[in-house]
Each structure stands twice: as structure tokens, then as C-alpha cells.
Amino acid sequence: MLLALALGGCVTQTETVFTDPPEPEKALQQRVELARKYIGEGDWENAKRNLKQAAKIDPDNAEVHEAFALVYQSTGETELAEENFKKAIRIDRSFSRARNNYAAFLYSQGEYKAAEEQLQEVVKDSLYNARPQAFVNLGLCRLQLEDTAGAQQAFERALTMDRTNRVALLEVAELRFQAGDVDGAERYYGVYRTAVRQQSARGLWLGVRLAQARGDLNAEGSYSMALRNLYPESAEYKAYEQAQRGS
């Protein structure tokens, strides 16, 4: 009888080990990871469902609020998105990913100065794994603010960390061309061409203008044909057509 009771106790303990709920911290992380997976798939309802469960475990978790912000941004609920971005950063001021995403949100709202301020904090974080992209984003903000020197500086910093960053290469090439430095523009544009499988409309339009500056009719014809065939409705092709009519 005693042996039977002892074995029964052991079995009960073993079952308890396998049926215990996960530790709160682990459960929270699982919920956030699931939510981010659903965000990547565009499944906003399941993302919110998991985030609500995560918020019950820890209502003051920065990652939860950042993920909520991404959901609300994607569903057009801009006030809730901004509120949650701000909460995430207030909870963890060193949360560079949240700042970078908040800056992207601000940029999409036309709040370029506010986005620049967030990005200036992000690029200070030398351990942030998306730091090159943050410098690119900073450069794009500064272009909108008509700070061309600051924009070029940010793009060049990005290129010191990621030498084949397509956006930074093209933007520096464009800036050098606008400054009258055709040789410098050509150098950056040459690297850009090797870094992309297919040029953007913006890239091809720059190629046309560089070819014109060199008097290279073959290259001009090649770039303009690609621009017409690939991007016939683009602003760049319309600019090319207008320039041709004016010449």
C-alpha cells in the first residue's frame, strides 16, 4: 500500500512537469515572436490577439508596444501607432529598433524633422545591427529638409559600413551630379549598377543624364530605351520626354 502511494506520487509529479505553463518571460517572448510572424504575413488580427496576451503578462514591455505600433501603422490607425511607438521608447530609451521604426512612421507622415531627431539617436548606437540602414534613413530625411551636405554625409557613413548599399550609392551619385561633379557621380553610379540586378527608374534617369554629360550617345540610347520599356509611367520617364521636347 505504501509503495503504491509512493509510485502514484511520482507519476503525479512527472505529469505536472509536462503540464506546467511556461515561465511568464518565456510565454511573453513566444507571444511577441508569434505576433511578429503574423505582422510579416499581414495577419493583423492574429498579431493583435497574441500581443493582447503578451500585454496581460507584462503591460510595460517595450517590444509589445513596438509591435502594436507596427500593427496600427499598417492598419492606418496612426494615432494608436504613434502612442505605442512613444510608449516603447519611453519604457526603453535604448531601444534603437523601435526608434528606427518610429522614424520611418514619422517620415511617412511628412514629419521629417521629428524623424531626423529620432534617427540621430539611433545612429549613435554602435551595436545596432541595422545601423547602416539608419544612416540611409537619416540621409533621406535630410534630403527632404534640403540639407544636401548633411544628407551626403549620412549616406557616406552608411557606405563605410555597407559598401554596396544601393540606396546610398544612388543618392550620393545623384548629389555629386547635382553639384557638377560628373566624375564623382560616375564612380558611385558605376558601383550602384554592379550592386543591382535591375536599375530603378531613378537610376536609369541618372544614367541618361550622365551619358548626356559625357556625350555618349550609345549609353544614352540604352538607358533611355530601358527607362521607356520598364517604367513608361514613371515621373523619370516623363522628365526625360520633357527634356527631349525642350532640347
C-alpha positions in Angstrom: 0.0 0.0 0.0 2.8 2.4 0.9 4.7 1.5 -2.3 1.6 2.1 -4.4 1.1 5.5 -2.9 4.7 6.5 -3.4 4.6 5.5 -7.1 1.4 7.4 -7.5 3.0 10.4 -6.1 5.9 10.1 -8.5 3.6 9.8 -11.5 1.7 12.9 -10.4 4.9 14.9 -10.1 6.1 13.8 -13.6 2.8 14.8 -15.2 3.0 18.2 -13.5 6.4 18.8 -15.0 5.0 18.3 -18.5 1.7 20.3 -18.0 3.1 23.3 -16.2 2.6 26.5 -18.1 5.8 28.2 -19.4 7.5 30.8 -17.3 6.0 34.2 -17.8 9.1 35.6 -19.5 9.2 32.7 -22.0 5.5 32.9 -22.6 5.8 36.6 -23.3 8.6 36.1 -25.8 6.7 33.4 -27.6 3.6 35.6 -27.9 5.7 38.5 -29.3 7.5 36.2 -31.7 4.2 34.9 -33.0 2.8 38.4 -33.3 5.8 39.5 -35.4 5.4 36.4 -37.6 1.8 37.4 -38.2 2.8 41.0 -38.8 5.2 39.7 -41.5 2.3 37.8 -43.1 -0.1 40.8 -42.9 -2.4 38.9 -40.5 -3.3 41.8 -38.2 -6.0 40.1 -36.1 -3.8 37.2 -35.1 -1.0 39.6 -34.4 -3.2 41.7 -32.1 -4.6 38.6 -30.4 -1.1 37.5 -29.4 0.0 40.9 -28.4 -3.0 41.3 -26.1 -2.0 38.1 -24.4 1.6 39.4 -24.1 0.4 42.6 -22.6 -1.5 40.7 -20.0 1.8 39.2 -18.9 3.7 42.5 -19.0 1.8 45.6 -19.8 5.0 47.7 -19.7 7.1 45.7 -22.2 8.7 47.8 -24.9 8.7 45.1 -27.6 5.0 44.6 -27.1 4.2 48.3 -27.6 6.6 48.5 -30.7 4.8 45.5 -32.3 1.4 47.0 -31.5 2.6 50.2 -33.2 3.6 48.3 -36.3 0.2 46.7 -36.5 -1.7 50.0 -36.0 0.6 51.7 -38.6 -0.2 49.0 -41.1 -4.0 49.3 -40.5 -4.0 53.1 -40.8 -4.6 53.8 -37.1 -1.9 56.5 -36.9 -2.8 57.9 -33.5 -2.6 54.5 -31.9 0.6 53.7 -33.8 2.3 56.9 -32.5 1.1 56.4 -29.0 2.6 52.9 -28.9 5.9 53.9 -30.5 6.2 56.6 -27.8 5.4 54.1 -25.1 8.0 51.7 -26.3 10.7 54.4 -26.4 9.7 55.8 -23.0 9.9 52.3 -21.5 13.3 51.6 -23.1 15.2 54.7 -24.3 17.9 52.5 -25.8 15.5 50.5 -28.0 17.1 51.5 -31.3 14.9 49.3 -33.5 11.7 51.0 -32.1 13.3 54.4 -32.7 14.2 53.5 -36.3 10.7 52.2 -36.9 9.2 55.3 -35.3 11.3 57.5 -37.5 10.0 55.6 -40.6 6.5 56.2 -39.4 7.2 59.9 -38.9 8.7 60.1 -42.3 5.6 58.5 -43.8 3.6 61.3 -42.1 5.8 64.0 -43.5 7.3 64.8 -40.1 10.8 64.9 -41.4 12.4 67.0 -38.7 11.0 64.7 -35.9 12.2 61.6 -37.9 15.6 63.1 -38.2 15.8 63.7 -34.4 14.9 60.0 -33.7 17.5 58.8 -36.3 20.2 60.9 -34.8 19.8 58.9 -31.6 19.6 55.6 -33.5 22.9 56.1 -35.3 24.7 56.7 -32.0 24.1 53.1 -31.1 27.2 51.4 -32.5 25.8 47.9 -31.6 22.6 48.3 -33.5 22.7 45.8 -36.3 20.7 47.9 -38.8 22.9 51.0 -38.2 23.8 51.3 -42.0 20.1 51.5 -42.9 19.5 54.0 -40.1 22.2 56.3 -41.7 20.4 55.8 -45.1 17.1 56.8 -43.5 18.8 59.8 -41.9 20.1 60.9 -45.3 16.7 60.6 -46.8 15.2 62.8 -44.0 17.9 65.4 -44.6 17.1 65.4 -48.3 13.5 66.3 -47.5 14.8 69.0 -45.2 17.0 70.3 -48.1 20.2 69.6 -46.1 22.2 68.2 -49.0 25.6 68.3 -47.2 24.2 66.5 -44.2 22.4 64.0 -46.5 25.6 63.2 -48.3 27.5 62.8 -45.0 24.9 60.3 -43.8 24.9 58.3 -47.0 28.7 58.2 -47.0 28.6 56.9 -43.4 26.2 54.2 -44.5 28.6 53.2 -47.2 31.6 52.9 -44.8 29.6 50.1 -43.2 27.8 48.7 -46.3 29.7 49.5 -49.4 27.0 48.1 -51.7 24.0 49.8 -50.2 22.0 50.6 -53.3 20.1 53.5 -52.0 23.1 55.3 -50.6 25.1 54.7 -53.8 22.4 56.1 -56.0 21.7 59.1 -53.7 25.4 60.1 -53.5 25.7 59.7 -57.2 22.7 62.0 -57.7 24.1 64.5 -55.2 27.5 64.6 -56.9 25.8 65.0 -60.3 23.7 67.9 -59.0 26.9 69.5 -57.6 28.5 69.3 -61.0 31.0 66.6 -60.1 30.3 64.3 -63.1 33.4 62.1 -62.4 32.4 61.6 -58.8 28.8 60.8 -59.8 30.1 58.3 -62.3 32.2 56.5 -59.7 29.2 56.0 -57.4 26.9 55.2 -60.2 29.2 52.5 -61.5 29.2 50.7 -58.2 25.4 51.1 -58.0 25.0 49.4 -61.4 27.0 46.4 -60.2 25.0 46.2 -57.0 21.6 45.9 -58.6 20.0 43.3 -60.8 17.7 45.8 -62.4 18.0 49.6 -62.1 15.2 51.7 -60.8 13.7 54.5 -62.9 15.7 56.9 -60.8 18.9 55.1 -61.6 18.2 54.9 -65.3 17.3 58.6 -65.4 20.6 59.4 -63.8 22.4 57.1 -66.3 20.7 59.1 -69.2 21.9 62.4 -67.8 25.4 61.2 -67.1 25.6 59.8 -70.6 24.5 63.2 -72.0 27.1 65.0 -69.9 29.8 62.7 -71.5 28.3 62.9 -74.9 27.9 59.1 -75.0 25.0 58.7 -77.4 25.1 54.8 -77.2 24.8 54.8 -73.5 22.1 57.5 -73.5 20.1 55.5 -76.0 20.5 52.3 -74.0 19.4 53.9 -70.7 16.5 55.8 -72.3 15.2 52.7 -74.0 15.3 50.7 -70.7 13.5 53.6 -69.0 10.8 53.7 -71.6 10.3 49.9 -71.6 10.5 49.3 -67.9 9.0 52.4 -66.4 6.8 54.1 -69.1 4.5 55.7 -66.5 7.3 56.9 -64.1 8.0 60.5 -63.3 11.5 59.9 -64.5 10.4 58.9 -68.0 8.1 61.9 -68.2 11.1 64.1 -67.2 13.1 62.5 -70.0 10.4 63.2 -72.5 10.0 66.7 -71.4 13.8 67.3 -71.6 13.7 65.8 -75.1 11.0 68.2 -76.2 12.9 71.1 -74.8 16.2 70.2 -76.5 
